[in-house]
Amino acid sequence: MAECGMKALSVLEAARSRYESLQISDDVFGESGDDSSDNPFYSTSGDSNSDNCCLEAGDDQRAGETGNCQNGGPPGSISKTQAEEDGWSDTLQDITVAPYNDTYGPIQRMPATATCMDFFQLFVPDNTIQNMVTQTNMYAKKYQERFGSDEGWRNVTAAEMKAFLGFVTSTSVHRCESVLSIWSSGFFSNRSIALKMSQARFEKILKYFHIVAFRSSHSSHGLYKIQPFLDSLQQSFGCSTFRPSQTQVLHEPLIDEDPVFITTCTERELRKRRKRKFSLWVRQCTSTGFICQIYVHLKEGQGPDGLATLKIKPQLHSMVAKQLCQNLSGRNSIIFTGPSITSLNLYQEFEKQEIYCCGLLSTRKSDCTGLPQSMLVNPESPQQRGQSHSMMRGNTSLISWYNKGHFRFLTNAYSPTKKGVIIKRKSGEIPCPLAVEAFAAHLSYICKYDDKYSKYFIFHKPNKTWQQVFWLTISIAINNAYIMYKMSDAYQIKRYSRAQFGERLVRELLDLDDCSPNQ
């Protein structure tokens, strides 16, 4: 028994050594909790809300698709003869990805005396806030010229705009459904910050708040009211502030909903709330959780890049992936993708730009064009757990791996001849190709990020789409600011948790003197 324990430990240590950049531990998010896994490496237990990292049951089996695949394979897949003509072969060979020479982390070194506000303003600087002030005052003036004067209105100042942002941001820390609860006498009231601004004044600013007051003749898409802010945010998320690691993930981040609201609202309210008119995609560094790029796609109307005209989801997701990776050409980055993005054509196009990929493949969600049918159908004979089969075409490998269900992976970043291992708390180690191990490790990290950081998204939910996008991206900016803080000298002096960082940022936005992190 002792020998078995030592063997399992050595396998675990060997696996961990391959992912030293993944800082997966209780403290990686600034706090430990009951939901922290007792596995120090990674878990594929399916506890996460994300469907991209659970390797417990095959997606195709859950969807009841096995019969459909066996009747001819998914659309776009090719026969065995055609696969051989296209260059697919059972003969496997080693591949190598060029080394990644860049170091990841913050580009700008922040002083040890830097405040939470300093980190936040790396992404939302004073000139951006001043623009909100100018545009809000312009919109208020035009609105009153058209609909009559508002006796209670006076032009907003920069200090008031920061306080306005602070009040709304406080809902991410205290998880109150309405920001107006701050001035109430109920459970979510907060007298310590309510005195900074009256509720009437806050509601006036909320009424007229704008990023872009007037539509330009050159603006044809639905996000024109927020596009300058998104452009500024994209630039600050880019290489001017933070350099990501070689491994990154493309996915839709989890947007947490208040469980109390969900259980108490009516069915009509729930249906209305779930009809979000946009989808948000991100490119995220797997070593730190830093979100390097965002892309907002409107589900209705004409998008800025014509994506709304694409009715086929694989085409849409392929276009989104290209938008998110447009600045990665020539860097030898490795991108992990979920089933909706994974496709042979996209991977081949990325490889020409020296961008390498590894993704989970689904016969239901993925574009299977050009893939051999024989690899996409489940064999009739029973398979052992951990058994795998691979085929190659050039540097691209298609892997079929069994673990209580069939899983398929497409990759041009990992050699199919190299072996890895999945560590399970209950069932021990499961052999697998290295690509499967890498996918599980990196996606598990992102799932942990989602599970923890989504709890700190701003809970204020306006009706207008551009405002929903604005507060969601502000939440992402604050999470990125916290990651920058965790990697700075300032964290060595005051070790704020994510909740304490949010509370402190609110107080600094409101210009409150008391700097206690426990307030």
N, C-alpha and C positions, 0 to 999 in steps of 0.2 A: 504493500500500500504506500509506503514511504517513497519507494522508487517511482511509482506511478505519479505521486504528487510532485516529485522533483522533475519528472519528465514534462508534466503539464506546465509547471512553472517555467521551465526552460523554453518551451514552445511559445509561451506567452511573452517572455522577455525577448525572444527572437522576433516575434511579430511586432512588439512595441518598438524595437530598435529600428524597424523600417519606417516608422512614422514618428520620429522624434519631434518633428515640427508640430504635430498635433498635441496641443497643450490640454488634453482632456483630463480634467481632475475636478474635484469638488470646488476648487477655488478659481477655476478658469472664468467663471461668471461673477466673481467677486463675492460669492456667498455659497455656503453649503446648505443642503436641505434634504428632506426625506426622499425626494425623487432622484437624488444622485445615485447612480449605479454603483454597486459594490464591485463591479468589474472595472479595474483602472484603465483598461484599453478601450473597448467599445462593446456595445450590446446590440444584438439584432433580435431582441425579444418582442419587438412590435409594440412597445409601450408608447412610442411617439405617435402623434396625430398625422404625421406625414406618411404617404403611401409609397414614397420613393426608397425607403431604407429598410422596410420590413422584409426579411428573408425567411419567412416561416412557411408560407403557403404560396404556390404558384399563382400569379395573377390570372393566367389563362384558365386554370382549374377552378378558381373562385368564380370566374365569369361563365363557367360551364361551356367552354369553347372547344374542348378537346375533340369532340365529334366534328365540328366545323373544320378544324385544321386538318383532320385526317381525310376529309373529303376533297382536298385539293390545296390546302394551305391558304394563308391570308392573301388579300389582293396584292399584286405586285411581285410575289415570290415566284421563283423560277424552278423548273423541273431539274432533276438530277443531270440529265444530258446537257441542258442549257447552262447549268452551273459549272459543269466541267469545261464547256466551251468558253465561259466567261472567266475561267482561271481559278475557280474554287477547287481546293485540293485538301485531302486528309493529311498530306505531308506538311509537318510543322517546322518552322525555323525560328531561330532567335531574332528578335528585333531590338534595337536600342534607340532611345530618344536622346537627342543631343543634350548635354548638361545645361542646367539652368544656373547661370552665373550670378544673377541679381540676388541681393539680400532683401528680405521682406521686412516691413515695418514702417513706422513713421519716417517721413523724409525730413520734416521740420522738427528739430529738437526743442521741446518746450521746457522752460525753466522749472525748477522745483517749486517755485512760488506760484505757478500758474493755477488759476481758479477754474471751477467747473464752467464758468461763463467763457473763459478764454478758450477752452476746448470746443465748446458749442459754437463759438464765433469763427472757428476754423471753417465751418460749413455755412453758417448764417451770420455773416459779418455785419458791421454797422451800416455799411452802404446798402445792403439788402433790406435791413429794417427801415432805413430812411426812405427807401423806395416805397415800402408798404405805407409809410406815413403820407408821402406825396400822393400816391394813387388813391388812398382812402379818402383824403381831403378833396381830391378832384372829383371822385365819384359822388361824395356827399353833396358837393356844390351842384353838379349836374342833375342829380336826383331831385334836389329841392327846386331847381329852376323848372323842372318838368312837373313835379307833383305838389309844389307848394313848400314854403319855408318850414323848417323844423326849429321851433323856439328853443328846444333843449339841447341843440347841437352846437358845439364849438370845435374848431379844428383840433385834431389829435396831435400830440407831440411824440417825439421819439421815446421819451421816458414812459409815456402812457402805452405806446405800442409794445415796448418790452414787457410792461406789466400785463398787458392783454395776452401776450404770448405765454407769460408765466402762469396766469390763471387757467388757461386752457391746458397747458402742459401739466398742471397739478392733477388733472384727472387721470394721468398715466400712473401716478404714484398712489393716489387714494382710491382709484378705480370707481369713481362715481359716474353714473350714467349721464348726468346733466351738470355742466359747469356752474349753473345757477344754484346748485345745492350748497355752494360755498357760503352764500349769504342767508341760507335757510337756518332753521333751528333744529334740523333733523340730524341724523347720524353723520352725514357727510359735511356738515357745516365746519368751517375753519375760520374762526374769528381772528386768528393771528395774521392771516393774509387778507381777510375780507375788508379790514380797515384801510387798506392801501388804495382802494377804489370803490366807489359806490356801485351797487348793482345797476342802477339806472344808467350810469356812465358806461359801464361795461356793455350793457345791451345796446347803447347807441353805437359804440365802436363795432360791435358784432354786426349790427344792421348794415353799416356802410363799408365794412372791411373788404379791401380789394388788393390784389397784386397788380392787375392791369385794369384800369378803369374803363378804357374804351377800346373797341375792336379796331385793329388796323386793317386797312384795305388789302394788305398782303396776308392776313390771317384767315385761313380757311378751315381750320380744324377746331374741334370742340374744347381743346385745352389751351386756347389762346390766352385765357385769363391767368394762367399759371405757368405758361411755357418759359418766360424769362427766368422765373425762379428755378424751374427744373433744370434749365441749361446751366445756371450758376451752380446748382447743387451737383450736377454731373461733373463739372469742372473741378470742384473742390473734392469730390470723391476720387478723382482720378490721380494720376501719378504726381501731381503737384503737392499732394498732402500725404499719400500713403502708397507704398509699393507692395502689392500682394505677393503671396508665395506662388510657387509653380503650379500647385494644384488649386483649382477653383471649381465651383458648382454653379450651374444654371438651374434656377427653380423659381417657383412661386412661393414666397414666404408665407408662413402661417399668420393670419390676422386673427388674433384672439378675440372672442366675444365674451361679454359678461355672462357667466352661467346663471346668476340671479335673474338678470333681465330675460334670458332665454326661457327660463322656467315659469316666469310670471306673465309674460306678454301674451296677447291673444294670437290666434293662428293667423289672422289678417296682418297684424303687426310683424309677425315673424316672416311671413312671405315677402312683405314689403322690404324688410331689412336685408333679407338675403339676396335681393335683386340688385347687386352691385353692378353698376354699368361700366365697370372697367376691370381689367386684370393687371396686376403688377408683377413683373418679372425682374429678377436681380441676378447679377454675377457676384458671387461671394467667395472670399478667401477662406479656404478650409483650415488654415493654420491659426486664424485669429477670429473668424466670424465677421470681419470687416466687409461691408457691402461696397463693392468697387464700382458698380454700374447699376442703374435702374432703367427700366423701360415700362412705360404705361401705355396700355392698349385699350382704346375705347371699344366696347362691344357693339355700340350702335353709332351710325354716322360715319363720316369720312375721317380716317386717321391721317396723321401728318405724313405718313410714308405710304399711303394707299393700302395699308394692311386690312382695313375694314372691307375691302372688296374681295378679299380672299375668303372663300366659303369653306375650303377644305382645311381642317385643323392642322394636319402635318405641314402644309405649306405655310400657314400662319406661324406655327412654332419654329419652323426653320428660319423664317424671316426675323423673328424675335431673337433667335440665337445669334444670327449674323449681326444684328444691331448691338447686342450686348458684347460681342467679341470683336468689334471693328477696330479696337485699339491694341489688339494682342498679336498682330501679325509679326512673325519673325522672332518671337520671344521663347519659343519651345514650351509654352504653357500646356498643362494637362487639364482638360475640362471634363467634369463629370456631369452627365445628363440623365434625366428621368425618361420614362418610356415615350412621352409625348414629343420629345425633341430628338431622341436617338434615331438616326437613319444613316444608311450607307452613303447616300449622295452627299449629305451634309458633312459627314466625317471626311470623305475624300476631298471635298472643297476646302475644309479646314486644314487638312494635311498639306496642301499646296502652299498654305500660308504659315506653315510650321506651327500649327496649333493642333495638338493631339487630344484624343477623346477616349472616354470609357463610359459606357452607358448601359442601363438596364433596358432590355427589349421586350415589348409586349405585342403579341399578335393582334390584340384588340386596339391598342392605342398608338402603336408605332407605325411609321412608314416602312414597310417591309420590301419595298421595291429592290430587286436585284439580289435578294437573299435566297439561299437554297431552301426549298420546301422541306427537304429531308431533315433539316436542322430545326424546323419550326413546328413539327408535329411530334407528339409524344409517342415514344416507342411502345409496342404492345407488351414486350417482355418487362417484368419488374426490374427496377434498378435499386442499387444500394445507395444509402445516404453518402453524399460526397463524391459520387461517380460523375465524371464529366467527359464530354466529347467536343472536339474543336475542329474547325475547318479554317483555312486561310486563303486569302486572295491578296497577293502583294504583301503589304504590312498590316492588313486588316484581318482580325480574327473574329470568328463567330463562335461563341462558347455556349454549350448547353450543359447545365450543372443541376444535379438533383439534390434537393434538401427538403423532404416532405412535400415535394412538388417540383415541377420543372421550371428552372430559371434560365434565361438566355441573356447573354451579354455581347455587346459589340465593342471592339476596341482596336485602336492602332497605337496605343500608348504602352501596352504591356505585352511581353512575350508570352505566347500560349504554352511554352514549354516550362515556364517557371511556376513552381508550386507555392501555395500559401496555405493558410489555415484560418478557420473561423472558430473563435473560442466561445463556447456556450457555458453558462453557469451550471446548468443541470446535466446536459448531455455530453459535456467535455468538448474535445476538439473535433472539427469536421474538416477533412481535407478539401481543398478547392484550388483552382488556378489563382495565380497571383492577382489577376485583374479583379476577381470576385472579392478577394480579401481587401484590396485597395478601395473598391467601390463601397463595401460595407463600412470600412473605417471612416472614410471621408464623409459619406452621407449620414452616418450615425452622429458625427460631430455636428453637422448642420442641423440635424433633427434636435439635438440637445440645445443648440442655440435657439431654434424656433420655440421649443417648449419653455425656455426660460425668458428670453428677451421679448417674446410677443406679449408677455404679461405686462410690459411697460409701454405698450402702444397707447397713444392718447385715446381716451374713451369718448370724447366729444364727437358726435356723429351728426354732422349737418346733412341737409337734404341735397344740396347742390354737389354735383360730381367733382367740380374743380376744387371745392373746399374739402371734400373727403380725401382727394389726392394730396392736397396741401398738408393736412394734419398727419396723414400717414407718412409722408416723406419727412416731415419734421421729426416724427418718432424715430425713423431710421437714422436721421442726422444725430439725434441724441444718443442712440445706441452706438453709432460710430464714434461719437465724441467720448463715450465711456471707454471704448476699446483703446482709443488714443491715450486716454488718461491712465488706463491700466498698464500701458507700455512706456509710461514716462517716469521721470524722477519724482514728480509730484505724488505719485501713488505710494512711494516709499515713505513719505512723510505723513500723509493722511490716507489711510486705506478705506475709502468709501466703498460700500457695496453698491450695486446698481440702484437699489431703492434710495439709499442715502445720497448718491450722486444726483438722482432726480430731484429729491427734496432740496438739496443745496442749490441746484440750478434754478429752481423755482424762486427761492429766496433771493438769489442774485439778480434774476430778471426783475423782481419786484423791488430791488434795492433796499432790502431789509438788513439792518445792521447785525442782527443775531446770526452768527455763522455756525451754530451748533449743528452737526450732522444728524442729531437725533430729534430735531424739532419737526 
